[in-house]
Amino acid sequence: MSKISFGLLKQNDFRNFWLGHTVSSFGVQITTVAIPLIAALTMHASPLEMGFLTAVEFLPFLLISLFVGVWVDRKPKRPMMIAADIVRAVALIAIPVGIFIDILTMPLLYIIAAIVGINTVIFEIAHVSYLPTVVKKDELVEGNSKLEFSSSSATVVGQSIGGALIQIFSAPFSILFNIGTYLVSAVYLARIKKQEDAVEVPEGTKQNMGAEIREGAKFVFHNNILRAILIGTVIFNLFTYVIEPIFILYISRTLALAPVYIGLIFSMSGVGALLGAFIAGPMVKKLGIGKTMVTSLFLAGLVSLVIPVATLLPTLPAVILIMVMYMIDAAMVIVYNINQRSLRQGITPQNLQGRMNACMRMFGMGVVPIGAVLGGWLGGIIGTTPTLIVGAIGLMGSSIFIVFSSVRTITQPAGPDVTSHGG
């Protein structure tokens, strides 16, 4: 079997890191299903309360990412990930216990969801910043591909497992399985033997978190490669969420598809994500990392233009067309994410990994509400189909910033002096 299939999995430290990440990802997906269902079925939450529950899980990404980035750069990352797993497990224990002794309320559930969300932010920023510690620069694409494959598998299978556990054992009891995944993840991470390099914090900034945040932001915005990636990613995410809120309206109202067809369409995003994780490495070998990023962004937008064509087709061909589109779109998004993440990690000094990743995440996540509101507003004014077209054109336009930057010529994420070719 090729190196793409096994490669890094032969290395004990990466294998433990990958297994810890994989098990934790499944835990996150089970939580994603279980907590809202507990609120809806056990707590009989109102729509407003359900909205608040989603908000408290999402807000930590916006509110604390930059501060977590500083913390990740100051401290060893592996103990942070282990601690985040343990804290999430302990917090979740309160749900079945609270139900058993009849003290669980929606405010308490908000607190539990917030604690889980905060520690998920810590885990994710630490884990993406930790990868360069356990793999070499020229192994980043393979490492990220394997981690992305795990995340995609967790998205496809984890929520299904969560739903099955809830169906069989009830939502509160399924939380016990969730707790187990976080604890198993912590055990695998604890088995990593490679020691992290000592973290050196400049003397003048040891107690000045604001200065360290500014240093991280300055590094991102003053680096031509990172700035181009950031702008391209922000534009792509903006128009992705212009499409997102009205796509479901389009397929459920404009096309009037039955729920079974809608389920099939959404399932293809997971299939596409797995495909993207497999083809990311081969695409880089053939095109180079920069051209792969440009191609993946452009193709994701191009296939989105196919969506409105479905209105001209009978139901079954329309469903098949959208399923194929959804699969290709998801694959290209994963290809882009694997490569832009590998390039970012490859050109960033280890003492800035946390702040760089936090800055990217902050702006990438921060644009999501703007895109959703813009999509809803456009849909109300010009209609769902024209808004989908606007969104698709915006997605293709995101590749322009990569095309007209030095990123396009980069072949491998080999370090600050990245390898490039041709004009």
N, C-alpha and C positions, 0 to 999 in steps of 0.2 A: 504494500500500500504506500502511497506517496506521502511526502512530508506534510502536505496539506491535511491529510487525514489524521496522522499520528503526531509527527514532529514534536512539539512542545509537551504533549501529554506524556512523553517518555521521561520528562524531567520532573522529579518528585515535588520540588517547590511549586512549579507552575501547576502541576496536577492538583495539589492541595488547594492552591489559590482558586483554580477553575472550579473545583468541586464545591468549595465554600461559597463562591459566587453563584454557582448553579442552584444549590440548595436554598440559598437566601432568596434568589429570584423567584423560585417556586413559592416560598413563604410570602413574598410580597404580593404575588398574584392571588393566593388564597385569601389574604387579608383584603384585597381589593373587592372580592366577592362577599366574604363573610361579614365584615363590619356593616356595610350598607344593608345586607339582608337581615342582620340582627336588629338594626334600627327600624327597618320596615315591618318585619314580621313579629318580632318579640316586643319592641318598644312602641310599635304603632305610630311611628314618626310621621309628622305632616310633611308636605312637599317643602315648606320653608325650612323645617328642621333637617331634611335630607340635604338641602342646599348648603346649610351651615356645616353639615358633616363633611361634605366634599371640600368646602372652602378651608376648613381647618387642616385637612390632609394636604392640600395644595399650597397653602400660604407659606409654610417653612421654606420652600424652594425660592420664593421671592424675598422673604424677610431675612433669612440667615445665611444664604449661600456664601456671600462675600466674607462674612465673619468666620464661617466654617473653613473657607479657603485659607485664611491666615492661620487658623489653628492647625490645619492639616500640614502646612508648611513648617510650623514650629515644632510639632511633636511627631514621634514615630507613628506611622499610619496603620500598621497591622494591629496594634493594641486598640486603636480607635474602632476599627471594623469589628473586632471581637466584642468590645464593650457595647457597640451599637446593636449587635445581634442579641446580646444578653439583656440589654435594657428593653428592647422590643419584646422579647419573650416574657420578661417580668411584667411589663405593662399589660400585655394581652391576657395574662393569668387573671387579671382583675375582672375580665368579662364573664367567664363561666362562674367564677366565685361570686361576683355581684349578682348574677341571675339566680344562683343557688340559694343565696341568703336574702334575696329580694331587696337589694339596695341599688341595683343598676338603674341609672337615670340617663336622660339624654345629655345633660351637662357633664356627667361623669364620662359618658361615651365620647364627648367632644375632647375631654382632657386626654383620654387614652389614645384617641386618633391623632391628637396633636403630638403626643410623646412619640408615637410610632413614626409619624411624619418627620419630625425633627431628626430622629435617629436614622431614618432612611436617607435623608439629605447627607448626614455625616458619613454613612456607609458608602453612598454612591460617589461622593467627591473623593473620599479617601481611597476607594478601590480603583477608580480610574487614574488617580495620581500615583498609586502604588505599583501599577503594572511595570513601568520602566525599571523598578527595583529587581523584579524577578525574571525579566527577559532582556535580551540585547536589543540594540536599536533596530537592527535589521530583522528582528523577529516580532516587531510591534504589530504589523499588519496581521500576521498569523495569530498572535495572541488576542488581538481585538476581534478577529473573526470568530475564534472559538468562544470568547466571552459573549459576543453578540448572538452566536448560535444558541448559547444557553438561555440568554434573555428571550430570544424569539420562541424557543421551545417552551419556556415557562409561560409566555403569553398565550401560546396555543393550548398547551396541556394544563397549565396551572389553574386557570380559571375553570376549566372543565372538571378538574379534580376537585376544586373547591365546591363547585355546584353539586358534584356527586356526593361528596362528604356531607354537605348540608342536607341533601335529599335522604341519605341513609342514616346519619347520626344526629341531625339537627344542627342549626347554625352555631349555637354556643359550644357544643361538643367538638365541632370541626376546628374550633380555635385551638384545641389541644394539639392537633396535628400541625397547625401553623407554628405554635410554640416550639414543637419538636424540630421543625426545619431550621429555625433560627439557632437553636442550640447545637444542632449538627453542623451548621455552617461555622459556628464559633470553634468547634473542635477541629475541623479541617484547617481553618486559618491558623490555629495554635500550633499545628504540626509543621508549618513552614520553618525551615531551619536557617535560611539566609538572613543575615543581620542587615538592617538598614544602615546606611551611612549616617554618621552623626549630623544632626541638624545644626547648622551655624546661623544664628540670627545676628545681624549687624548690631553692634553695641548701642547705637543711637536709637534703634527702633524696637528694642526689646519690650518696652512697656507702651508702645504707641501703635495700637492696632490700626488706627486711621492711616498712619504713614505707611504701614505694610499693605493695606488695601489699595492705597494710591500707587504704591510701587507695582503691585500686580496689574492694576488697570493700565498704568503707563506702559508696562512691558507689552501688554496685549495691543494697545492702540498705536504704539510706536513701532511695532514690528509689522512690516509690510505683509508678510505671509499670514500672520494671525489676524490682522485687521481685515484682510480680504476674506478669510474664512468666516470671521464673525459677521461681516456685512452680508455675505452670501447666505449664511445660515439664518440670520434674522429675517431676511427677505423671504427665504423659502418657508420658514415657520409661519411668518405673517400670512402668506397666501395659502398655506396649507389649512390654516384655521379660518380663512375666508371661506374656503370650500367646506370645511368640516361641519358647521352647524346646519347648512342647507342641503348637504348631500343626502342626509336621511330623509329630509322633506321631499327631495327630488325622487328618490326611489320609492318612497311610501305613498306620495300623493301624485306627483306628475306621472310616474310610471305605474303607480298603483300595484306594486308588487306584493305578493303574499309574504307573511313573516318567514316562511320556510326559505323563500328565495333570498330575502334580506339576510338571513342567517348564513346562507351559503356564500353570499358576496363578502360579508365581513370575515368569514373564516379564511378567505383567500389572502388576507393581509398576513396572517401567520405563515401560510405556505410560502408567500413571497419573501417574508423575512428570513425563513430558513434557506431559501434559494439564494438570497443576497449574501448570506454568511458564507455559502459555499463558493460563490463566484467572485467574491471580492479579491482574493489573492490572485487567481488567474488573470483577472482584468488588469491588476497592477503590473503583473509580469509582462503583459502584452502592451499596455498603453503607458505605464508609468503612473505614479500616484496622482499627479496633477491632472492629467488628461482623463483619468478615471473619474475624478471628482466632477470635472466639467461635464463629462458624458452622462454620469448618473443623474445630476441635477436636471440637465436638459431633457433626458428621456422621461424622468418622472413627470415633468410638466407636459411633455408631448403626449404621453398616453392619457393624461387627464383630459386633454382636449377630445378624447374619444367618447367621454361620458354623454354629451348631448346627442351623439349619433343614435343612442339607444332609443330615443323618442320616435325614430323612423322605422323601428324594427318590431316584429311580433315579440311576445313576452319571452319565450325561451331563448331565441337568439340574442335578445337584449340582455338577458341575465348572463348568458355565457360571455358576451362581449365585456360587460362590466366586471365579471369575475376575473377574466384574463387581464383587464386593465388594472384592477386592484392588486393582483399578484405582481405584475411588472412594476407598478408604482412602489409597492412595499419593498420589493427586491432592490430597486435603485436607491431608495432612502437608506436601506441598511448598508449598501455598498458605499454610499457617500459618508455615512456616519463612521463606519469602520476606518475609512481612509483619512477623513479629516481629523479623527481622534488620534490616529497613529502619527500623522504629521505633526499635530500639536504637541504630542508627547515627545516626539523625536527632536524637536527644535527648542524645547523649553528646559532650562536648567532644573535640576531636581529640587532645589530650594524654592522654586516658583511654581511647581506643578499644581499645588493645591489652589493657589490664588488664580492661576491661569484658568484652570478648569472651572472654578467657581464663577469667575467673570463671564466665561462663555455660557455657563448654565444660567446665570442670572439674566443676561440679555436674551438668550434663546427662549427661556421660559417666560420672561417678562412680556414678550411681544404676543404671547398666546391670547390673553384676554382682548387685546386690541384687535387682532385678526378676527376673533369670534364676533365681536361687536360690529366691526366693519362688514363682515359677511352677512350678518343678520340685517344690517341697515341697507346694504346693496340689494339683498334679496327682496326686501320690502319695496324698494323703489323700482328696480329694473327687472325683477323676477328671478326665479331660481336658476333657470337655464343660462341666461346671460351672465349671472354672477359666477357660475361654474366656469364659464369661458374666461372671464376676467381673472379668476383664480389660477387657471391653468397657464395663462400667458404670464402671470406674475411668477409662477414657479419656474418657467423656462427663463425668465429674465434674471432670476437669481444667479444663473451660471455666468452672466456677463461679468460680474465682479471677479470671478475666478479666471475667466478667459483673458481679461486685460490686466492681470497681475502676474507676478513671477511664479505664483503657485502652479500655473499651467505647465511650466517646463520642468517641474520637479519629478524625479523618477522614484526615489526612495526616501523615507524618513530617517536619514542616516545620522542626524545630529544637527547642531547649529549651522554647520556648513553643508547644507543638504546638497545631494547630487542632483544636477540638472542637465538638460540637453536642449539643443535647438532653440531658436527664437520663438 
